[in-house]
């Protein structure tokens, strides 16, 4: 079965065509700068051959039309006709409380998604545009929505409820939803496979570390708690997002700086995090280079990031009642040996020892703790597209 995985952002579309018989990637690509000058599609097939299409992409529909042309390109594509693609798996950021698992899309579901767009105004609308466009361009293919929030739907009520008047939860659905769920689900299950044990028997903490970062406590195979909340803003200090802060800071700053709601939202989401602290960059590679050269604020930003991870791991270990595996994933988690070492050295008191040689790796599955450690520390590269394709296949079959 051929499945196309589509991830529509506000100005980009990531896509991957997969043959699910052997779970092989036939091609992957990115349409970027949609609605902006300089738009293009960049695609690579399984032979490593690259196709670059420099073309005006005024909207998502035009972008998807051209993506399908690239997929069926005689030289660089993977299929001769889109009719060969049996299903499309769509990443949808927010499923709210209505969707705690992936679903086959119909008109009624699209209406519900549109009603829920206020929960993710930046992400859900382009996701919906992608769904509608694929329905139009590929009417033969089943369309499946895979929700970023679904994996966290099993959290206990005490973990997802905020200590605000309960009526606001009842009226507006204000609660902890969590994000990166597709990644946390894939990584926790893959970690269990590597360890040769059922995921239901393990207590796992997954650290998805990137420009956006989140940590999840996974017990009995499901999410028990996660660091992101009603929005992706809380938790760890991220590339440009604050992470956890005292909420009273917000009205204080609004009054002092005469800021509007939109302006304070922009500061919290796009000008804070390690960028705000360092005053230098949101890219952790830049911060590590600067810190090695003696930049104190770059070092502070890195230390804050690691310290926050350490606190969450400690808290989630207690919440789970122990820990079997601490797993690093995401762009930083998979590639930064320094961030991993900063975190793991804090747990030396437990008897944990880092295998420095194995930790000196990038983007590979590897156990980086030494034999005899009280829990396993490991790196598992995430594969959200494969998880989406698997869930799509399961539903369609």
N, C-alpha and C positions, 0 to 999 in steps of 0.2 A: 504494500500500500504506500503510495506517494502522498506525503503530507507537507503542505507549505505552512511554515510558522511565520506569522506577521506580528511585528511590534511597532505600532504607529505612535510616534511622538508628535509634539506640536509642529516641528519643522523637519522631521526625519522619519524614515521607515526602515527598520532593520528586517531582513527576511532570510529564511533558510529553507531550502527544499531537502526533504529527507526521505529516503527509502526505508520504511520501518520494518521490512523483513529482516534486515541485518543492522538496522539503526545506523545506516550510512548517510553521511552528508553529501548530497550531490552537488550543491552549490550554496553559497551564501553571499549576501550583498547588503548594501546600504544606499538608500536614496537620501541625500542630505540637502539642506538649504532650500527646502520646499517653500515656495512663496517668497523666496529671497533671491537676489541676483547671485549668479555663480552656482546655481544648483547643478547636481550631477548624480549619476548612479555608478557605483563601483561594485563590481561583482567578481567573484573568483569561483571557478568550478573545481571538481575533485582532482583534476589534473594539474591544478595550480595555475591554469590559464586565466588571465585577468581581462575583464571587459570594463572599459570606462566610457560612459555615455555622458558627454557634456551637453546638457539640453535644459531649456527652460522648463521648470516644473512648478507651474503657478498654484497647484493645489494637490491634495492627496489623490484625487481620482486620476489626474494626469500622471502622477508619479506611479501609481499602481498599474496603469495601462502600460507604461514604459517598462516597469519591472517585469510584467508578463511577457513583453517582447524580448527582454534580456534572457528570461528563463527559457524561452523557446528559440533563442538565436541558434542558427544552424551550426555555427562554429563554437561558440562559447557557452551555449545553453546546455540543458540536461534532458529536456523533453521536446518532442516535435510539436506537441499540441497540449494546451492547458487541460484538455479533457482527461488527460492521464492523471491529473492531480485529483485525488478522491476527497480530500478534506483540507480545510484551512483552520489552523489553530491560532486564535488571537489572544495576545496578552492584553488583559484588561486590568488596570491598576486597582480599581476599587469595586468590590462586590457588596459592600455594606453588610447588613445582617441578613439580607435576602438570599445571598448566594454563598453557601459554605462549601461548595464543590463546583467543579467545572460543569458546564451545561451546553447542550446543543442549542444554537440560537434560532429563535423564531421572532415574528413581528412583536408579539406580546413582550418578550424579553427585552427587545430593543427599547420599547417604551419605558420599561422599568429602569433600564440603564440610563436613559435620558433624564428620568426623574431624579436619579441618584447623582447626577453630575455635580451637584453642589458640594458633594463630599470630596470630589477630586476635580475641581474645575480646570486645572491645567492638563490633566492626563486623560480622564474618561472621554471628553468630547472627541479628541483625535482618534481614540480607540474605536469609538462608535462610527466615525467617518470611515475608518478602515473596514469595519464589518460591513457597512452598507455598500461600500464600493465593491468589495469582493463578492457580495451577493449578486450585484448587478453584472460584474464582469465574469463571474464563475457560477452561474445559477445551478450547474450540475453538482457542485461540490458542497458537502456538508460544512457548515460553519460552526466552530466551537469556541466558546469563551472560557479562558483559563484565568482565574482571578488571583491577583497578587496577595490579596487579603485572606483567601480561602483557607490556607493552611493554619492560620491563627484563629480560625473560628471556634476551635475546640478549647480555647483558653477558659479556665474556670472563671466564674463571675467575679470573684474577689481580685482576679488579675486584670480584668478588663474594665472594671467600673471605676469611674473617677469620683472623688469625694466632693462633688458639687451637688446642689439640690437634684434629687433623683428625677424630678419632673423634666429636667433638660435632657436626660437620657431617653425618657419616654416620649417626649415631644420631638426631639431633633436627632436622636440616635447618637448623642455625644458619648463616646466610649473609646477605649483602646482597640484599634483594629489591627495595627501592625502591617508591615509591608515586606517586600523581598520574600514573600512566602514560598513562591515557586523554587527559589534558590535554596531556602532553608530546608524544604522538603527533599529536594534532590540530594543535597549534600549530606543530610543526616542519614538518608537511606544508603547512599554510596559508602559512607563511613562504616556503617554496620556491615555492608558486604565485605569491605576490606578487612574488618575485624573478625569476619566469619561468624557473626551472631545475629539473631533476629533483632531488628530495630526496636521492637516492643520490649526487649529485655535490657535495653541500654539507657543510660542517662547521659545525654549529649548536649553540649553547648556549642552552637554554631556562631562563629564570628564572621559575618559578611562585611568585609571592610573594603570600602572604595570611596569615591567622592561622596556617595551616600552610604552610610554604614548602619548596620543594625545587628543586634545580638539576640539569639533566641535560645530558650531553655526547652529542650525536646525530651519528653519523658513518655514512655509507653508508645513511642512512635508518633506522638502529636505535640503540637506547640502548647507549652504550659505557660509561657510568658515571653514577651518580646519588648525590645527597647523603644521602638517607634510606637506612636500612639494613634490619636485621632487623625493626625497628619504625619508625614515623614519627618517632621521638624525635631521632635524630642529624641532623647537617647544620647549617643556619643556626639562630641563636637565633630562635625564633618567638614567637607571641603569648604562650603560656604554657609552651612546651616549651624545654628547655635548649639543644638543638642539641648540637654536639660539646663534650664535657667529658672531663677525665681520669677514667677509670672508677674509680680509687682514691678519688675523692671520695666515692663512694657508701658503701662500708663505713666510711670515716672519719666521715661524718655520722651514719650509723646508730648507731655506737658513742657518739659525743659527745652526740647528741640522743635516744638511746634509742628509735630509730624501728624500726617493723616494716617488712617488705617492702612491704605495701600503703601505709604512710605515706610511705616514700621514693619509691615509684612515683607517688603523688599529688603530691608536691613537684616531681618532675622533669617531670611531664606537665602539671600544672595551676597551679603556683605559680611557675614559673620563666620563662625567656625574657625578653622586654622588660617583661612585668609584674613579674617578680622584680627586675630591675635598676632599673627606674624607680620601683617602689613605687606606681605611679600607675594604669596602665591597660595592657591588652593591645591596645587599639585604636590603630593608628598615627596616626590623625587627632588623637586626644587628645594623643599624644606630640609631634606636630609643633607643635600649638598651644602646648603647655607649653614646648617648647624655644625657640620664638620669644619667650616671655615670660621666658626666662632660667633655666628649670628645668634644672639641670646633669645630673641623673640621667636625665631624659627625653632630653637631648642625647646622653648616654653610650649609652643604649639604641639610639638611632637610628644612632649612629656605629658601634657594634658590629655591628649588622645589616648596614650597608653594607660595612663592612670584611670581614665574612665572605663576602658575595657576591663582592667583589673577589678574595679569595683563591681561591674556587672557580672563578671565571671564568679566572683566571690559570692555575690547575692544569689545568683542563679544556682550555684552549687548547693547552697543552703535550701533554696526552694525545692530543688529536685531531691534533696536528701542524699546527696553524694554526686560523684562525677566519674563516668567511665571514659569519656572522650571529649577533648577540647579541640574543635576543628576550625581551621582558618580557611577562608575562601574570599572571593572578590579580588579586584585588581591589586589592592594593597595586601590583603591576607595571603594571596597566592605568590606575590612577588617580592615583598619586603622582608628579608631576613631580620633586619634591624627592628622593625615593629614587633615581629614575633618574639624576638629575643627579649625586648623590653618587657613584654607582657609575661613571658614564661619565667623570667628570673624572679619575678615577684612571688612565684609559687615554689621557690626553692625550699621554703620552710616545710612543705609537705613531703619533701624527699624527691620532688621532680628534678630530673637532670636533662639538660638539652644536649642532643647529639649535634654538635656544632657543624660537623661535616655534612650531615643530612639536611640541616637547616639552611645550608648554603646552596639553596636551589630556588628555581623560579618556575611557577606554573606547572608543577608536577605533583602527582599523588605521592606523598611520602610521610612516613612516621618520623617525627623529629625529636621525640623523647627517647631516652635510653631505656633498655630493658630494666624491669624492676621498679619503674616509676609508678606512683600510686594511681595515675590515670594516663591515658595515651594522649599525647599532643600530636596533631597531624595536619597536613595540608591536603585539601580536596578541591581541585578546580571545579567551579560551578558550571552547570550546563542547563540553563533555564529553557533553552530552545528544545533540548531533548525531553525535558520534563513535560513541556507543553505538548510536544508531539506524542509522547506516550499517553497522556491523558486524552488527547484528541482521538487517537487510535482506539483506546479502550471504549470511549463513548460511541464512536461511529460503528465499531464492530458489534 
